[in-house]
Amino acid sequence: SLYFADSFTVDYYENRFTVGGGLAYRGDMDLSIEGQLDNIDRWRGKLFIDQLGGRAYGQATLHGRTADPDLDLTLVSDSFWVYELYADSLYASVSVKQFLTAKQGTVVAQMHNGTAWTVPYQDGLTRLTIDSNLVTIDTIGFSNEHAFVSGGGLFDYGPYPMTLRVDTLSLGVLQNDFYNASEIVVRVD
């Protein structure tokens, strides 16, 4: 087994990681990681989320089988974007089992003062459940002084084109409320 009596630091371009914990010869790990991510853009194409950027501070643990560990992560950012969703203030909590292969877990994110696909918002909340390539959108909502939008559904990023199924959608604009009458299906390529 390899256990680190003292933590060590790894620099990856503008990002710094401090790592502690250990690896067991039988194939298990228990690592704690603290990251100062001054350029998240460097991680594009290296994670299952391939469109991301900004900067953040994070604390994570990787534990379980070395070949496919579980991930618990807390992330705080003053500038973060993922798939055309930008926030100048973000707090996210991630808990994913089998992070590298058969992802199963949850993501909760609170966002403030940003844009969602070019539409400005003041507050945002997202709660997702991940099961392999299926992402259940339990809640997603954004609001500004003139409007709110909230919804839920299922995003399947496995096939090509990817499929987004929106089963609930509410929109309020200038004190007028609108709702979807049936499921909305969008193909994404």
C-alpha positions as CSV (number, residue, x, y, z in Angstrom):
1,S,0.0,0.0,0.0
2,L,1.0,3.6,-0.6
3,Y,-0.1,6.1,2.0
4,F,1.0,9.7,2.0
5,A,2.1,10.8,5.5
6,D,2.1,14.4,4.2
7,S,0.0,15.8,1.4
8,F,1.7,16.7,-1.8
9,T,1.0,19.4,-4.5
10,V,0.5,18.9,-8.2
11,D,0.4,21.8,-10.7
12,Y,-1.4,21.3,-14.0
13,Y,-1.0,24.5,-16.0
14,E,-2.8,27.2,-13.9
15,N,-4.5,24.7,-11.6
16,R,-3.0,23.5,-8.3
17,F,-4.1,20.3,-6.5
18,T,-3.1,19.2,-3.0
19,V,-3.6,15.5,-2.5
20,G,-3.6,13.3,0.7
21,G,-4.6,9.8,1.5
22,G,-3.5,6.6,0.0
23,L,-3.7,3.7,-2.5
24,A,-3.9,0.0,-1.5
25,Y,-2.2,-2.7,-3.4
26,R,-5.5,-4.6,-3.6
27,G,-6.9,-1.9,-5.8
28,D,-8.7,0.5,-3.5
29,M,-8.1,4.2,-3.0
30,D,-9.0,6.9,-0.4
31,L,-7.7,10.3,-1.6
32,S,-8.7,13.8,-0.4
33,I,-8.0,16.5,-3.0
34,E,-8.1,20.3,-2.6
35,G,-8.0,22.2,-5.9
36,Q,-7.4,25.8,-6.8
37,L,-8.7,25.8,-10.4
38,D,-7.6,29.1,-11.9
39,N,-8.3,27.8,-15.5
40,I,-10.9,25.1,-15.7
41,D,-10.7,25.4,-19.6
42,R,-7.7,23.1,-19.4
43,W,-10.1,20.2,-18.5
44,R,-12.1,20.4,-21.7
45,G,-12.4,16.9,-23.3
46,K,-10.8,15.2,-20.3
47,L,-13.9,14.6,-18.2
48,F,-17.4,13.4,-19.1
49,I,-18.4,17.0,-19.1
50,D,-16.5,18.3,-22.2
51,Q,-17.7,21.9,-22.4
52,L,-16.7,23.8,-19.3
53,G,-14.6,26.8,-18.2
54,G,-13.9,29.5,-15.6
55,R,-12.2,29.2,-12.3
56,A,-13.1,27.7,-8.9
57,Y,-12.0,26.2,-5.6
58,G,-13.0,22.6,-4.9
59,Q,-12.6,19.9,-2.3
60,A,-13.1,16.3,-3.3
61,T,-12.6,12.7,-2.2
62,L,-12.0,9.8,-4.5
63,H,-12.6,6.5,-2.7
64,G,-13.3,2.9,-3.6
65,R,-11.9,0.9,-6.4
66,T,-8.9,2.6,-8.1
67,A,-10.1,1.5,-11.5
68,D,-13.5,3.2,-11.0
69,P,-13.7,5.3,-7.8
70,D,-16.6,7.2,-6.2
71,L,-16.4,11.0,-6.3
72,D,-17.7,13.5,-3.7
73,L,-17.0,17.1,-4.6
74,T,-17.9,20.6,-3.4
75,L,-17.2,23.4,-5.8
76,V,-17.3,27.2,-5.3
77,S,-16.7,29.6,-8.2
78,D,-16.8,33.3,-9.0
79,S,-16.9,32.5,-12.8
80,F,-18.1,29.2,-14.2
81,W,-19.6,28.0,-17.4
82,V,-20.8,24.6,-18.6
83,Y,-22.6,24.0,-21.9
84,E,-23.5,27.7,-22.4
85,L,-24.7,28.2,-18.8
86,Y,-22.6,30.9,-17.2
87,A,-22.6,32.0,-13.5
88,D,-20.6,34.6,-11.8
89,S,-21.4,32.9,-8.5
90,L,-21.8,29.1,-8.1
91,Y,-22.0,26.6,-5.3
92,A,-22.2,22.9,-6.4
93,S,-22.2,19.6,-4.7
94,V,-21.5,16.4,-6.6
95,S,-21.8,12.8,-5.3
96,V,-21.2,10.2,-8.0
97,K,-20.5,6.5,-7.6
98,Q,-18.3,4.7,-10.2
99,F,-17.3,8.1,-11.6
100,L,-15.3,6.8,-14.5
101,T,-17.6,4.2,-16.0
102,A,-21.2,3.6,-14.8
103,K,-21.8,7.0,-13.2
104,Q,-24.6,7.0,-10.6
105,G,-25.3,10.0,-8.3
106,T,-26.5,13.5,-7.8
107,V,-25.5,17.0,-8.7
108,V,-27.0,20.1,-7.0
109,A,-26.0,23.6,-8.0
110,Q,-27.0,27.1,-7.0
111,M,-26.1,29.9,-9.3
112,H,-26.4,33.7,-9.3
113,N,-26.0,36.5,-11.8
114,G,-25.3,34.8,-15.1
115,T,-26.8,33.8,-18.5
116,A,-28.5,30.6,-19.5
117,W,-28.1,30.2,-23.3
118,T,-27.8,34.0,-23.6
119,V,-30.8,34.8,-21.4
120,P,-29.8,36.7,-18.2
121,Y,-30.8,35.4,-14.8
122,Q,-30.3,36.5,-11.2
123,D,-30.9,33.1,-9.5
124,G,-30.7,29.5,-10.6
125,L,-31.1,26.1,-9.1
126,T,-30.4,22.7,-10.6
127,R,-30.9,19.2,-9.1
128,L,-29.8,16.3,-11.3
129,T,-29.7,12.5,-10.9
130,I,-27.1,10.7,-13.0
131,D,-27.4,7.1,-14.0
132,S,-24.8,6.2,-16.7
133,N,-25.6,8.3,-19.7
134,L,-29.1,9.3,-18.4
135,V,-29.4,12.5,-16.5
136,T,-32.7,13.0,-14.8
137,I,-33.4,16.7,-14.4
138,D,-35.3,16.7,-11.1
139,T,-35.4,20.5,-11.0
140,I,-33.9,23.3,-13.1
141,G,-35.0,26.8,-12.6
142,F,-33.9,30.4,-13.4
143,S,-35.4,33.7,-12.5
144,N,-34.8,37.4,-13.1
145,E,-36.8,40.5,-12.4
146,H,-39.1,40.0,-15.4
147,A,-39.5,36.2,-15.7
148,F,-39.0,32.7,-14.3
149,V,-38.6,29.3,-16.0
150,S,-38.5,26.0,-14.3
151,G,-38.8,22.4,-15.5
152,G,-37.7,18.8,-15.3
153,G,-37.1,15.9,-17.7
154,L,-34.5,13.4,-18.9
155,F,-31.3,14.0,-20.9
156,D,-29.7,11.0,-22.6
157,Y,-26.2,11.8,-23.8
158,G,-25.4,8.3,-24.9
159,P,-26.9,8.1,-28.4
160,Y,-26.2,10.4,-31.3
161,P,-28.0,12.7,-31.6
162,M,-28.5,13.2,-27.8
163,T,-32.1,13.4,-26.6
164,L,-33.6,15.8,-24.1
165,R,-37.2,15.0,-23.0
166,V,-38.9,17.8,-21.0
167,D,-41.9,16.5,-19.1
168,T,-42.6,19.7,-17.1
169,L,-42.0,23.2,-18.1
170,S,-43.3,26.4,-16.5
171,L,-42.7,29.9,-17.7
172,G,-43.8,33.2,-16.1
173,V,-43.3,36.4,-18.0
174,L,-44.6,39.8,-16.6
175,Q,-47.2,38.0,-14.4
176,N,-48.4,35.7,-17.2
177,D,-47.9,31.9,-16.7
178,F,-47.4,29.3,-19.4
179,Y,-47.1,25.5,-19.0
180,N,-46.4,22.6,-21.5
181,A,-49.4,20.4,-22.2
182,S,-47.3,17.4,-23.3
183,E,-43.7,16.1,-23.3
184,I,-41.2,18.1,-25.4
185,V,-38.5,16.1,-27.2
186,V,-35.4,17.8,-28.5
187,R,-32.6,16.1,-30.4
188,V,-29.2,17.6,-29.7
189,D,-26.1,17.2,-31.9
